[in-house]
Amino acid sequence: HNDDIPPGRWRMDYNCYGGIYREVEMIVLSPLHLVEDALFITTPMVSQKQSDIHVNVKIKNQSSTTKTGRVRCQLFDGDASAADFSQTVRVPAGLTIPVPGLDAQIRSTYLWSPKNPHLYSLRVTLFENEKPTDDLDQKIGFRTFYFDAEKGFFLNGEPLKLRGLNRHQGYPGLANAVPVRLQIEDAKVLKQLGANFVRCSHYPQHPAFLSACDSLGILVYEEVASWQHIGGDPFIEIMNQMLNGMIRRDRNHPSIILWGMMNEGRSVKMFKKLQETAHRL
């Protein structure tokens, strides 16, 4: 036990077990490649008539010479093409460069909601000398949301009552080592219960669970690992690293509407640091 490692208490209502308990993969990349956790898809304007999409992505050049890469973004609605746009950039040796100007307009947009969780597929492909060297695939949804202090939550301009549960990922006999099929099954159970919202208690969730929430139409509050205890500076720094990694990995999920920075904790110092990180990302 270590008080500086979140969640930081040994007598708790849940445990964070050690070791590798989720799937692991090794990805072999070309020297010129896309930075996976830099992919950030934003929708500056959303409406059924027309929506805008902006793709933030970076290219990393780990070779010893300057290289030129072309990034192509293909947006699909099922099998049909909804947008196709690209940009070319020169990347000096040893540097990581953001790709500017990856923007498009989508006409006759299907909006994502719990009743109609319509998903588009985005493929981002990197070409070097017109040969593909790397690609990233991401499901996305077009929606707007906001909270009003007097009137509550609004999705796509309409009020929506949030009804849901907390979710832990433990299973008898498996502890936290829950396979993909059971991650998806939990999301299905929530939907069958009539929930349109889930709070992920209290740690970054399996990508398969979040993807299931995207496809089933369940709004998500994802949270970092804490429970009452707030440690010193090392604890706060680990919490900040965890929040950083969670948001970079999961911010393209249309289901996510809230980032949770602590559970029952009381720390102005940690809150301000994590709040700044959340807004920046």
C-alpha positions as CSV (number, residue, x, y, z in Angstrom):
1,H,0.0,0.0,0.0
2,N,1.1,3.5,-0.8
3,D,-0.8,6.7,0.1
4,D,0.7,8.5,-2.8
5,I,-0.7,6.1,-5.4
6,P,-4.4,6.7,-6.3
7,P,-6.9,5.9,-5.0
8,G,-4.7,6.0,-1.9
9,R,-6.6,4.1,0.8
10,W,-6.4,0.4,1.7
11,R,-9.9,0.3,3.4
12,M,-12.2,1.2,0.5
13,D,-15.4,0.3,-1.2
14,Y,-13.5,-0.9,-4.2
15,N,-9.9,-1.9,-5.1
16,C,-7.6,-1.2,-8.0
17,Y,-5.8,-4.5,-8.6
18,G,-2.2,-4.5,-9.9
19,G,-0.7,-6.2,-13.0
20,I,-1.9,-6.3,-16.6
21,Y,-5.7,-7.1,-16.5
22,R,-6.7,-5.8,-20.0
23,E,-5.7,-6.8,-23.5
24,V,-2.3,-5.6,-24.7
25,E,-1.1,-5.1,-28.2
26,M,2.2,-4.1,-29.8
27,I,2.1,-1.7,-32.7
28,V,5.0,-1.5,-35.1
29,L,5.2,1.9,-36.9
30,S,7.0,3.3,-39.8
31,P,9.5,6.1,-39.0
32,L,6.9,8.6,-40.4
33,H,3.6,7.9,-38.5
34,L,0.5,9.4,-36.9
35,V,0.5,10.2,-33.2
36,E,-2.5,8.2,-31.9
37,D,-3.4,10.1,-28.8
38,A,-3.1,13.5,-30.7
39,L,-6.2,12.6,-32.8
40,F,-8.9,15.1,-31.7
41,I,-12.1,15.4,-33.7
42,T,-14.2,18.5,-33.0
43,T,-17.5,19.7,-34.5
44,P,-17.6,23.5,-34.3
45,M,-21.1,23.6,-35.7
46,V,-23.8,20.9,-35.6
47,S,-27.3,20.9,-37.1
48,Q,-29.4,18.5,-39.1
49,K,-29.0,20.8,-42.2
50,Q,-25.2,21.1,-42.1
51,S,-22.4,20.3,-39.7
52,D,-18.7,21.2,-39.6
53,I,-15.9,18.7,-38.7
54,H,-12.3,19.6,-37.8
55,V,-9.6,16.9,-37.4
56,N,-6.6,17.6,-35.2
57,V,-3.8,15.2,-35.8
58,K,0.0,15.2,-35.6
59,I,2.7,13.5,-37.7
60,K,5.9,12.2,-36.1
61,N,9.1,11.8,-38.1
62,Q,11.6,9.5,-36.3
63,S,13.9,9.3,-39.3
64,S,17.1,11.3,-39.9
65,T,15.8,13.2,-42.9
66,T,13.0,15.6,-43.7
67,K,9.9,13.8,-45.0
68,T,6.7,14.9,-46.7
69,G,3.4,13.3,-45.6
70,R,-0.1,13.6,-46.9
71,V,-3.0,13.1,-44.5
72,R,-6.3,12.0,-46.0
73,C,-9.5,12.0,-43.9
74,Q,-12.5,9.9,-45.1
75,L,-15.8,10.2,-43.3
76,F,-18.3,7.4,-44.0
77,D,-22.0,7.1,-43.2
78,G,-22.3,3.3,-43.4
79,D,-20.8,2.5,-46.8
80,A,-21.5,5.9,-48.2
81,S,-18.9,8.7,-48.4
82,A,-19.9,11.8,-46.3
83,A,-16.6,13.7,-46.8
84,D,-13.1,13.3,-48.2
85,F,-10.4,15.9,-47.5
86,S,-6.6,16.0,-47.1
87,Q,-3.5,18.1,-46.4
88,T,0.2,17.7,-47.2
89,V,3.0,18.8,-44.7
90,R,6.8,18.6,-44.5
91,V,8.1,17.1,-41.3
92,P,11.7,17.8,-40.3
93,A,13.8,15.0,-38.9
94,G,13.1,14.2,-35.3
95,L,10.1,16.5,-35.0
96,T,6.3,16.1,-34.5
97,I,4.2,18.5,-36.6
98,P,0.4,19.2,-36.3
99,V,-1.5,19.0,-39.6
100,P,-3.4,22.2,-40.3
101,G,-6.6,22.7,-42.3
102,L,-8.3,19.4,-42.0
103,D,-11.8,20.7,-42.2
104,A,-15.0,19.7,-44.0
105,Q,-18.8,20.4,-44.0
106,I,-21.3,17.6,-43.8
107,R,-24.8,18.2,-45.3
108,S,-28.0,16.5,-44.0
109,T,-26.4,15.4,-40.8
110,Y,-27.8,12.6,-38.7
111,L,-27.5,13.6,-35.0
112,W,-26.4,11.3,-32.3
113,S,-28.7,10.7,-29.3
114,P,-29.7,7.9,-26.9
115,K,-32.8,7.3,-29.0
116,N,-30.9,7.4,-32.3
117,P,-27.2,6.7,-31.6
118,H,-26.1,7.4,-35.2
119,L,-22.4,6.9,-35.8
120,Y,-20.1,7.9,-38.6
121,S,-16.8,6.3,-39.3
122,L,-13.6,8.4,-39.8
123,R,-10.5,6.9,-41.3
124,V,-7.3,9.0,-41.2
125,T,-4.6,7.7,-43.5
126,L,-1.0,8.9,-43.7
127,F,0.8,8.7,-47.1
128,E,4.5,9.0,-47.8
129,N,5.3,9.2,-51.6
130,E,1.6,8.3,-52.1
131,K,2.0,5.0,-50.3
132,P,0.0,4.5,-47.0
133,T,2.3,4.2,-44.0
134,D,-0.2,4.5,-41.1
135,D,-3.9,4.9,-40.4
136,L,-6.3,5.5,-37.5
137,D,-10.0,4.6,-37.4
138,Q,-12.6,6.4,-35.1
139,K,-16.3,6.2,-34.7
140,I,-17.8,9.7,-34.2
141,G,-21.2,11.2,-33.6
142,F,-22.5,14.7,-34.3
143,R,-24.3,16.2,-31.2
144,T,-24.4,19.3,-29.0
145,F,-25.0,19.4,-25.3
146,Y,-25.0,21.8,-22.4
147,F,-26.1,22.1,-18.8
148,D,-28.3,24.9,-17.6
149,A,-28.3,25.7,-13.9
150,E,-32.1,26.2,-13.9
151,K,-33.4,23.9,-16.6
152,G,-31.0,21.0,-16.5
153,F,-29.3,19.0,-19.3
154,F,-29.9,19.7,-23.0
155,L,-28.9,17.4,-25.9
156,N,-29.2,18.7,-29.5
157,G,-31.2,21.6,-28.2
158,E,-33.8,19.5,-26.4
159,P,-34.1,18.9,-22.6
160,L,-33.1,15.4,-21.5
161,K,-33.6,13.8,-18.1
162,L,-30.5,11.8,-17.2
163,R,-31.4,8.4,-15.7
164,G,-28.7,5.9,-15.0
165,L,-26.4,4.0,-12.6
166,N,-22.8,3.7,-11.4
167,R,-20.8,0.9,-13.0
168,H,-17.8,-1.0,-11.7
169,Q,-16.1,-3.5,-14.0
170,G,-15.6,-6.4,-11.5
171,Y,-17.0,-9.9,-12.1
172,P,-17.0,-12.9,-9.8
173,G,-14.0,-15.1,-10.5
174,L,-12.5,-12.5,-12.8
175,A,-12.0,-9.5,-10.5
176,N,-11.0,-6.6,-12.8
177,A,-9.8,-8.8,-15.7
178,V,-13.1,-8.5,-17.5
179,P,-13.0,-9.6,-21.2
180,V,-14.4,-7.5,-24.1
181,R,-17.7,-9.5,-24.4
182,L,-18.6,-8.8,-20.7
183,Q,-17.6,-5.2,-21.0
184,I,-20.2,-4.9,-23.8
185,E,-22.7,-7.0,-21.9
186,D,-22.7,-4.5,-19.0
187,A,-23.6,-1.7,-21.5
188,K,-26.4,-3.9,-22.9
189,V,-27.8,-4.5,-19.4
190,L,-27.8,-0.7,-18.7
191,K,-29.7,-0.2,-21.9
192,Q,-32.2,-3.0,-21.0
193,L,-32.8,-1.3,-17.7
194,G,-33.9,1.9,-19.4
195,A,-30.8,3.9,-18.5
196,N,-29.5,6.6,-20.8
197,F,-26.6,7.6,-18.6
198,V,-23.7,5.8,-16.7
199,R,-21.2,7.0,-14.3
200,C,-17.9,5.1,-14.6
201,S,-16.9,4.4,-11.0
202,H,-14.0,5.3,-10.4
203,Y,-11.3,4.7,-13.0
204,P,-10.7,4.9,-16.8
205,Q,-13.0,2.4,-18.4
206,H,-12.2,-0.3,-21.0
207,P,-12.5,1.2,-24.6
208,A,-14.9,-1.6,-25.5
209,F,-17.4,-0.5,-22.8
210,L,-17.2,3.1,-24.1
211,S,-17.6,2.0,-27.7
212,A,-20.7,0.0,-26.7
213,C,-22.1,3.1,-25.0
214,D,-21.5,5.0,-28.3
215,S,-23.4,2.4,-30.3
216,L,-26.2,1.8,-27.8
217,G,-26.8,5.5,-27.0
218,I,-25.7,5.7,-23.3
219,L,-24.3,9.0,-22.1
220,V,-21.1,8.7,-20.0
221,Y,-19.5,10.4,-17.0
222,E,-15.9,9.0,-17.0
223,E,-13.8,9.4,-13.9
224,V,-10.2,9.0,-12.6
225,A,-9.4,6.7,-9.7
226,S,-10.1,8.3,-6.3
227,W,-12.2,7.7,-3.2
228,Q,-12.1,10.4,-0.5
229,H,-8.3,10.3,0.1
230,I,-6.2,13.1,-1.3
231,G,-2.4,12.6,-0.9
232,G,0.5,15.0,-1.4
233,D,2.2,16.3,-4.5
234,P,3.1,12.9,-5.9
235,F,-0.5,11.7,-5.6
236,I,-1.8,14.9,-7.4
237,E,0.7,14.4,-10.2
238,I,-0.3,10.8,-10.8
239,M,-4.0,11.9,-10.8
240,N,-3.1,14.6,-13.4
241,Q,-1.2,12.0,-15.5
242,M,-4.2,9.7,-15.3
243,L,-6.7,12.4,-16.3
244,N,-4.4,13.5,-19.1
245,G,-4.2,9.9,-20.5
246,M,-7.9,9.2,-20.1
247,I,-9.0,12.4,-21.9
248,R,-6.5,12.0,-24.8
249,R,-7.6,8.4,-25.3
250,D,-11.4,8.8,-24.9
251,R,-12.3,12.4,-26.0
252,N,-13.6,11.4,-29.4
253,H,-16.4,9.2,-27.9
254,P,-19.7,11.0,-28.6
255,S,-21.2,9.3,-25.5
256,I,-18.9,11.1,-23.1
257,I,-20.4,14.4,-21.6
258,L,-18.5,14.7,-18.3
259,W,-15.0,14.1,-17.0
260,G,-14.8,13.2,-13.3
261,M,-11.8,14.6,-11.4
262,M,-12.3,13.1,-8.0
263,N,-14.9,11.0,-6.0
264,E,-15.9,12.5,-2.6
265,G,-12.5,14.2,-2.5
266,R,-11.8,17.6,-0.9
267,S,-8.7,19.4,-2.4
268,V,-8.8,22.9,-4.0
269,K,-5.2,22.4,-5.0
270,M,-5.8,19.2,-6.9
271,F,-9.2,20.4,-8.3
272,K,-7.6,23.5,-9.9
273,K,-4.7,21.5,-11.4
274,L,-7.0,18.8,-12.9
275,Q,-9.6,21.4,-14.0
276,E,-6.9,23.2,-16.0
277,T,-5.8,19.9,-17.6
278,A,-9.4,19.0,-18.5
279,H,-10.2,22.3,-20.1
280,R,-6.9,22.4,-22.0
281,L,-7.5,18.9,-23.5
